[in-house]
Amino acid sequence: MIENEAIAARIRELCEQNNLTQYALSMKSGVPQSTLSTIMSCTFQSMKIRIIYEICEGLEIGIKEFFDSPLFERENLID
């Protein structure tokens, strides 16, 4: 899995755990719906940590908790 796929999968996983839609996450985090849609479809080249921070704020978690997932373990990521 490449990094953008891991980020999208983690957001999807956290939204499911918190019973949130993309729209609800957008409203809670302040990240535009169009940006979330781009992230979830893995069509972004790179992402600023600020966006991940805002998403974490909407999910009421820290960045450390966001990346604390097997999705981000070295053996699960490819270049």
N, CA, C and O atoms as a Tinker XYZ file with bonds, in Angstrom:
   316  protein
     1  N      0.860000   -1.172000    0.000000    73     2
     2  CA     0.000000    0.000000    0.000000    64     1     3
     3  C      0.905000    1.233000    0.000000    63     2     4     5
     4  O      1.899000    1.285000    0.724000    81     3
     5  N      0.552000    2.209000   -0.810000    73     3     6
     6  CA     1.329000    3.439000   -0.801000    64     5     7
     7  C      0.742000    4.399000    0.228000    63     6     8     9
     8  O     -0.373000    4.207000    0.712000    81     7
     9  N      1.506000    5.425000    0.547000    73     7    10
    10  CA     1.145000    6.311000    1.659000    64     9    11
    11  C     -0.239000    6.932000    1.516000    63    10    12    13
    12  O     -1.003000    6.964000    2.480000    81    11
    13  N     -0.572000    7.427000    0.323000    73    11    14
    14  CA    -1.882000    8.079000    0.192000    64    13    15
    15  C     -3.028000    7.087000    0.388000    63    14    16    17
    16  O     -4.088000    7.460000    0.892000    81    15
    17  N     -2.828000    5.832000   -0.004000    73    15    18
    18  CA    -3.849000    4.810000    0.238000    64    17    19
    19  C     -3.979000    4.512000    1.726000    63    18    20    21
    20  O     -5.085000    4.294000    2.221000    81    19
    21  N     -2.856000    4.501000    2.440000    73    19    22
    22  CA    -2.878000    4.249000    3.885000    64    21    23
    23  C     -3.598000    5.382000    4.615000    63    22    24    25
    24  O     -4.370000    5.136000    5.542000    81    23
    25  N     -3.345000    6.614000    4.199000    73    23    26
    26  CA    -4.016000    7.758000    4.823000    64    25    27
    27  C     -5.521000    7.687000    4.588000    63    26    28    29
    28  O     -6.308000    7.882000    5.515000    81    27
    29  N     -5.919000    7.409000    3.355000    73    27    30
    30  CA    -7.352000    7.299000    3.040000    64    29    31
    31  C     -7.993000    6.158000    3.826000    63    30    32    33
    32  O     -9.094000    6.310000    4.354000    81    31
    33  N     -7.313000    5.025000    3.905000    73    31    34
    34  CA    -7.852000    3.874000    4.641000    64    33    35
    35  C     -7.997000    4.202000    6.119000    63    34    36    37
    36  O     -8.977000    3.807000    6.751000    81    35
    37  N     -7.027000    4.924000    6.675000    73    35    38
    38  CA    -7.096000    5.277000    8.106000    64    37    39
    39  C     -8.246000    6.241000    8.370000    63    38    40    41
    40  O     -8.964000    6.091000    9.358000    81    39
    41  N     -8.427000    7.217000    7.507000    73    39    42
    42  CA    -9.547000    8.152000    7.677000    64    41    43
    43  C    -10.870000    7.390000    7.580000    63    42    44    45
    44  O    -11.774000    7.602000    8.388000    81    43
    45  N    -10.976000    6.516000    6.602000    73    43    46
    46  CA   -12.192000    5.708000    6.439000    64    45    47
    47  C    -12.456000    4.886000    7.700000    63    46    48    49
    48  O    -13.581000    4.832000    8.197000    81    47
    49  N    -11.398000    4.247000    8.207000    73    47    50
    50  CA   -11.504000    3.424000    9.413000    64    49    51
    51  C    -11.971000    4.252000   10.615000    63    50    52    53
    52  O    -12.862000    3.831000   11.353000    81    51
    53  N    -11.370000    5.422000   10.807000    73    51    54
    54  CA   -11.734000    6.271000   11.939000    64    53    55
    55  C    -13.146000    6.836000   11.795000    63    54    56    57
    56  O    -13.862000    6.971000   12.787000    81    55
    57  N    -13.548000    7.164000   10.576000    73    55    58
    58  CA   -14.919000    7.648000   10.360000    64    57    59
    59  C    -15.923000    6.555000   10.700000    63    58    60    61
    60  O    -16.950000    6.819000   11.325000    81    59
    61  N    -15.623000    5.331000   10.288000    73    59    62
    62  CA   -16.519000    4.216000   10.609000    64    61    63
    63  C    -16.606000    4.000000   12.116000    63    62    64    65
    64  O    -17.692000    3.772000   12.648000    81    63
    65  N    -15.466000    4.071000   12.806000    73    63    66
    66  CA   -15.452000    3.889000   14.257000    64    65    67
    67  C    -16.275000    4.966000   14.964000    63    66    68    69
    68  O    -16.894000    4.712000   15.998000    81    67
    69  N    -16.273000    6.162000   14.396000    73    67    70
    70  CA   -16.983000    7.286000   15.006000    64    69    71
    71  C    -18.334000    7.567000   14.364000    63    70    72    73
    72  O    -18.985000    8.567000   14.669000    81    71
    73  N    -18.753000    6.660000   13.460000    73    71    74
    74  CA   -20.036000    6.796000   12.783000    64    73    75
    75  C    -20.181000    8.163000   12.109000    63    74    76    77
    76  O    -21.201000    8.838000   12.249000    81    75
    77  N    -19.125000    8.557000   11.368000    73    75    78
    78  CA   -19.115000    9.844000   10.681000    64    77    79
    79  C    -19.083000    9.637000    9.172000    63    78    80    81
    80  O    -18.404000    8.739000    8.675000    81    79
    81  N    -19.805000   10.454000    8.463000    73    79    82
    82  CA   -19.696000   10.494000    7.007000    64    81    83
    83  C    -18.579000   11.468000    6.643000    63    82    84    85
    84  O    -18.085000   12.205000    7.496000    81    83
    85  N    -18.193000   11.464000    5.386000    73    83    86
    86  CA   -17.210000   12.454000    4.931000    64    85    87
    87  C    -17.739000   13.871000    5.165000    63    86    88    89
    88  O    -16.995000   14.765000    5.567000    81    87
    89  N    -19.012000   14.055000    4.911000    73    87    90
    90  CA   -19.608000   15.379000    5.103000    64    89    91
    91  C    -19.529000   15.797000    6.573000    63    90    92    93
    92  O    -19.173000   16.935000    6.878000    81    91
    93  N    -19.860000   14.876000    7.481000    73    91    94
    94  CA   -19.796000   15.199000    8.912000    64    93    95
    95  C    -18.368000   15.500000    9.337000    63    94    96    97
    96  O    -18.136000   16.417000   10.125000    81    95
    97  N    -17.412000   14.740000    8.824000    73    95    98
    98  CA   -16.008000   15.013000    9.142000    64    97    99
    99  C    -15.600000   16.376000    8.606000    63    98   100   101
   100  O    -14.868000   17.110000    9.270000    81    99
   101  N    -16.058000   16.714000    7.432000    73    99   102
   102  CA   -15.775000   18.021000    6.856000    64   101   103
   103  C    -16.304000   19.136000    7.758000    63   102   104   105
   104  O    -15.610000   20.121000    8.008000    81   103
   105  N    -17.514000   18.978000    8.234000    73   103   106
   106  CA   -18.122000   19.991000    9.103000    64   105   107
   107  C    -17.382000   20.099000   10.439000    63   106   108   109
   108  O    -17.184000   21.201000   10.951000    81   107
   109  N    -16.975000   18.961000   11.002000    73   107   110
   110  CA   -16.299000   18.968000   12.304000    64   109   111
   111  C    -14.856000   19.454000   12.211000    63   110   112   113
   112  O    -14.346000   20.079000   13.141000    81   111
   113  N    -14.198000   19.168000   11.085000    73   111   114
   114  CA   -12.777000   19.477000   10.971000    64   113   115
   115  C    -12.489000   20.802000   10.276000    63   114   116   117
   116  O    -11.426000   21.394000   10.466000    81   115
   117  N    -13.433000   21.258000    9.477000    73   115   118
   118  CA   -13.201000   22.463000    8.691000    64   117   119
   119  C    -12.461000   22.192000    7.391000    63   118   120   121
   120  O    -12.176000   23.120000    6.634000    81   119
   121  N    -12.148000   20.936000    7.126000    73   119   122
   122  CA   -11.504000   20.558000    5.865000    64   121   123
   123  C    -12.603000   20.481000    4.803000    63   122   124   125
   124  O    -13.589000   19.767000    4.985000    81   123
   125  N    -12.443000   21.206000    3.701000    73   123   126
   126  CA   -13.497000   21.206000    2.684000    64   125   127
   127  C    -13.838000   19.802000    2.188000    63   126   128   129
   128  O    -12.970000   18.934000    2.093000    81   127
   129  N    -15.104000   19.600000    1.880000    73   127   130
   130  CA   -15.585000   18.319000    1.363000    64   129   131
   131  C    -14.784000   17.907000    0.127000    63   130   132   133
   132  O    -14.454000   16.733000   -0.039000    81   131
   133  N    -14.475000   18.869000   -0.734000    73   131   134
   134  CA   -13.727000   18.551000   -1.956000    64   133   135
   135  C    -12.324000   18.032000   -1.637000    63   134   136   137
   136  O    -11.814000   17.151000   -2.329000    81   135
   137  N    -11.706000   18.576000   -0.596000    73   135   138
   138  CA   -10.385000   18.107000   -0.180000    64   137   139
   139  C    -10.478000   16.688000    0.357000    63   138   140   141
   140  O     -9.659000   15.836000    0.012000    81   139
   141  N    -11.474000   16.431000    1.202000    73   139   142
   142  CA   -11.655000   15.074000    1.724000    64   141   143
   143  C    -11.923000   14.088000    0.595000    63   142   144   145
   144  O    -11.414000   12.967000    0.619000    81   143
   145  N    -12.701000   14.486000   -0.374000    73   143   146
   146  CA   -12.992000   13.616000   -1.510000    64   145   147
   147  C    -11.717000   13.287000   -2.288000    63   146   148   149
   148  O    -11.525000   12.149000   -2.715000    81   147
   149  N    -10.857000   14.272000   -2.470000    73   147   150
   150  CA    -9.576000   14.055000   -3.143000    64   149   151
   151  C     -8.705000   13.106000   -2.342000    63   150   152   153
   152  O     -8.057000   12.228000   -2.911000    81   151
   153  N     -8.686000   13.273000   -1.029000    73   151   154
   154  CA    -7.905000   12.388000   -0.169000    64   153   155
   155  C     -8.439000   10.965000   -0.247000    63   154   156   157
   156  O     -7.667000   10.019000   -0.408000    81   155
   157  N     -9.738000   10.810000   -0.135000    73   155   158
   158  CA   -10.338000    9.485000   -0.107000    64   157   159
   159  C    -10.227000    8.754000   -1.446000    63   158   160   161
   160  O    -10.238000    7.524000   -1.476000    81   159
   161  N    -10.123000    9.483000   -2.535000    73   159   162
   162  CA    -9.971000    8.846000   -3.841000    64   161   163
   163  C     -8.501000    8.656000   -4.213000    63   162   164   165
   164  O     -8.183000    8.160000   -5.293000    81   163
   165  N     -7.613000    9.056000   -3.307000    73   163   166
   166  CA    -6.158000    8.874000   -3.487000    64   165   167
   167  C     -5.625000    9.578000   -4.727000    63   166   168   169
   168  O     -4.699000    9.083000   -5.370000    81   167
   169  N     -6.195000   10.718000   -5.064000    73   167   170
   170  CA    -5.735000   11.446000   -6.243000    64   169   171
   171  C     -4.820000   12.609000   -5.897000    63   170   172   173
   172  O     -4.540000   13.448000   -6.753000    81   171
   173  N     -4.346000   12.674000   -4.648000    73   171   174
   174  CA    -3.432000   13.739000   -4.266000    64   173   175
   175  C     -1.994000   13.230000   -4.351000    63   174   176   177
   176  O     -1.728000   12.052000   -4.114000    81   175
   177  N     -1.080000   14.121000   -4.686000    73   175   178
   178  CA     0.325000   13.760000   -4.776000    64   177   179
   179  C      0.988000   13.801000   -3.406000    63   178   180   181
   180  O      1.762000   12.910000   -3.055000    81   179
   181  N      0.683000   14.829000   -2.642000    73   179   182
   182  CA     1.225000   14.964000   -1.295000    64   181   183
   183  C      0.219000   15.741000   -0.461000    63   182   184   185
   184  O     -0.688000   16.387000   -0.985000    81   183
   185  N      0.405000   15.661000    0.846000    73   183   186
   186  CA    -0.541000   16.328000    1.733000    64   185   187
   187  C      0.225000   17.057000    2.831000    63   186   188   189
   188  O      1.215000   16.550000    3.359000    81   187
   189  N     -0.234000   18.217000    3.155000    73   187   190
   190  CA     0.366000   18.964000    4.250000    64   189   191
   191  C     -0.085000   18.359000    5.571000    63   190   192   193
   192  O     -1.230000   17.934000    5.723000    81   191
   193  N      0.829000   18.333000    6.507000    73   191   194
   194  CA     0.516000   17.795000    7.831000    64   193   195
   195  C     -0.619000   18.601000    8.472000    63   194   196   197
   196  O     -1.346000   18.083000    9.320000    81   195
   197  N     -0.769000   19.840000    8.077000    73   195   198
   198  CA    -1.835000   20.695000    8.612000    64   197   199
   199  C     -3.216000   20.092000    8.316000    63   198   200   201
   200  O     -4.114000   20.158000    9.156000    81   199
   201  N     -3.383000   19.515000    7.143000    73   199   202
   202  CA    -4.671000   18.907000    6.797000    64   201   203
   203  C     -4.929000   17.694000    7.684000    63   202   204   205
   204  O     -6.039000   17.504000    8.181000    81   203
   205  N     -3.900000   16.879000    7.878000    73   203   206
   206  CA    -4.064000   15.721000    8.755000    64   205   207
   207  C     -4.378000   16.186000   10.172000    63   206   208   209
   208  O     -5.213000   15.589000   10.852000    81   207
   209  N     -3.712000   17.248000   10.617000    73   207   210
   210  CA    -3.983000   17.800000   11.946000    64   209   211
   211  C     -5.444000   18.233000   12.063000    63   210   212   213
   212  O     -6.098000   17.935000   13.063000    81   211
   213  N     -5.958000   18.927000   11.063000    73   211   214
   214  CA    -7.353000   19.390000   11.096000    64   213   215
   215  C     -8.322000   18.211000   11.098000    63   214   216   217
   216  O     -9.338000   18.239000   11.792000    81   215
   217  N     -8.006000   17.178000   10.322000    73   215   218
   218  CA    -8.839000   15.977000   10.316000    64   217   219
   219  C     -8.833000   15.344000   11.707000    63   218   220   221
   220  O     -9.874000   14.920000   12.210000    81   219
   221  N     -7.650000   15.284000   12.323000    73   219   222
   222  CA    -7.548000   14.736000   13.678000    64   221   223
   223  C     -8.354000   15.553000   14.671000    63   222   224   225
   224  O     -8.991000   14.994000   15.564000    81   223
   225  N     -8.332000   16.860000   14.526000    73   223   226
   226  CA    -9.132000   17.711000   15.401000    64   225   227
   227  C    -10.616000   17.376000   15.253000    63   226   228   229
   228  O    -11.338000   17.300000   16.247000    81   227
   229  N    -11.065000   17.178000   14.035000    73   227   230
   230  CA   -12.465000   16.816000   13.790000    64   229   231
   231  C    -12.813000   15.456000   14.377000    63   230   232   233
   232  O    -13.943000   15.229000   14.810000    81   231
   233  N    -11.835000   14.551000   14.389000    73   231   234
   234  CA   -12.043000   13.217000   14.955000    64   233   235
   235  C    -11.783000   13.180000   16.463000    63   234   236   237
   236  O    -11.998000   12.160000   17.118000    81   235
   237  N    -11.323000   14.299000   16.993000    73   235   238
   238  CA   -11.002000   14.441000   18.412000    64   237   239
   239  C     -9.930000   13.443000   18.858000    63   238   240   241
   240  O    -10.036000   12.806000   19.906000    81   239
   241  N     -8.879000   13.332000   18.010000    73   239   242
   242  CA    -7.724000   12.490000   18.324000    64   241   243
   243  C     -6.459000   13.287000   18.020000    63   242   244   245
   244  O     -6.511000   14.324000   17.359000    81   243
   245  N     -5.334000   12.796000   18.504000    73   243   246
   246  CA    -4.059000   13.412000   18.192000    64   245   247
   247  C     -3.442000   12.794000   16.946000    63   246   248   249
   248  O     -3.860000   11.728000   16.494000    81   247
   249  N     -2.460000   13.466000   16.409000    73   247   250
   250  CA    -1.761000   12.956000   15.232000    64   249   251
   251  C     -1.108000   11.620000   15.541000    63   250   252   253
   252  O     -1.095000   10.724000   14.697000    81   251
   253  N     -0.568000   11.482000   16.741000    73   251   254
   254  CA     0.061000   10.214000   17.121000    64   253   255
   255  C     -0.942000    9.068000   17.027000    63   254   256   257
   256  O     -0.615000    7.994000   16.523000    81   255
   257  N     -2.152000    9.293000   17.507000    73   255   258
   258  CA    -3.188000    8.257000   17.429000    64   257   259
   259  C     -3.565000    7.964000   15.978000    63   258   260   261
   260  O     -3.837000    6.817000   15.621000    81   259
   261  N     -3.581000    9.004000   15.145000    73   259   262
   262  CA    -3.904000    8.806000   13.736000    64   261   263
   263  C     -2.920000    7.831000   13.095000    63   262   264   265
   264  O     -3.324000    6.907000   12.388000    81   263
   265  N     -1.631000    8.041000   13.344000    73   263   266
   266  CA    -0.608000    7.208000   12.709000    64   265   267
   267  C     -0.319000    5.917000   13.476000    63   266   268   269
   268  O      0.486000    5.098000   13.031000    81   267
   269  N     -0.968000    5.734000   14.619000    73   267   270
   270  CA    -0.780000    4.510000   15.397000    64   269   271
   271  C     -1.693000    3.416000   14.848000    63   270   272   273
   272  O     -2.715000    3.069000   15.440000    81   271
   273  N     -1.291000    2.894000   13.708000    73   271   274
   274  CA    -2.082000    1.882000   13.008000    64   273   275
   275  C     -1.131000    0.997000   12.216000    63   274   276   277
   276  O     -0.114000    1.472000   11.711000    81   275
   277  N     -1.454000   -0.276000   12.105000    73   275   278
   278  CA    -0.627000   -1.165000   11.278000    64   277   279
   279  C     -0.513000   -0.687000    9.826000    63   278   280   281
   280  O      0.424000   -1.062000    9.122000    81   279
   281  N     -1.456000    0.131000    9.383000    73   279   282
   282  CA    -1.401000    0.654000    8.018000    64   281   283
   283  C     -0.100000    1.395000    7.744000    63   282   284   285
   284  O      0.373000    1.418000    6.608000    81   283
   285  N      0.486000    2.007000    8.786000    73   283   286
   286  CA     1.664000    2.840000    8.604000    64   285   287
   287  C      2.969000    2.153000    8.995000    63   286   288   289
   288  O      4.022000    2.790000    9.030000    81   287
   289  N      2.902000    0.865000    9.287000    73   287   290
   290  CA     4.134000    0.137000    9.581000    64   289   291
   291  C      4.929000   -0.032000    8.297000    63   290   292   293
   292  O      4.364000   -0.250000    7.225000    81   291
   293  N      6.239000    0.071000    8.419000    73   291   294
   294  CA     7.141000    0.062000    7.271000    64   293   295
   295  C      6.855000   -1.093000    6.308000    63   294   296   297
   296  O      6.834000   -0.895000    5.093000    81   295
   297  N      6.638000   -2.283000    6.840000    73   295   298
   298  CA     6.432000   -3.439000    5.971000    64   297   299
   299  C      5.121000   -3.380000    5.186000    63   298   300   301
   300  O      4.939000   -4.120000    4.219000    81   299
   301  N      4.214000   -2.503000    5.602000    73   299   302
   302  CA     2.929000   -2.368000    4.911000    64   301   303
   303  C      2.922000   -1.248000    3.871000    63   302   304   305
   304  O      1.961000   -1.108000    3.114000    81   303
   305  N      3.989000   -0.454000    3.831000    73   303   306
   306  CA     4.071000    0.662000    2.891000    64   305   307
   307  C      5.094000    0.351000    1.817000    63   306   308   309
   308  O      6.143000   -0.236000    2.083000    81   307
   309  N      4.769000    0.755000    0.601000    73   307   310
   310  CA     5.719000    0.589000   -0.503000    64   309   311
   311  C      6.030000    1.963000   -1.077000    63   310   312   313
   312  O      5.269000    2.916000   -0.910000    81   311
   313  N      7.156000    2.040000   -1.750000    73   311   314
   314  CA     7.566000    3.297000   -2.386000    64   313   315
   315  C      6.908000    3.472000   -3.721000    63   314   316
   316  O      7.139000    4.474000   -4.397000    81   315
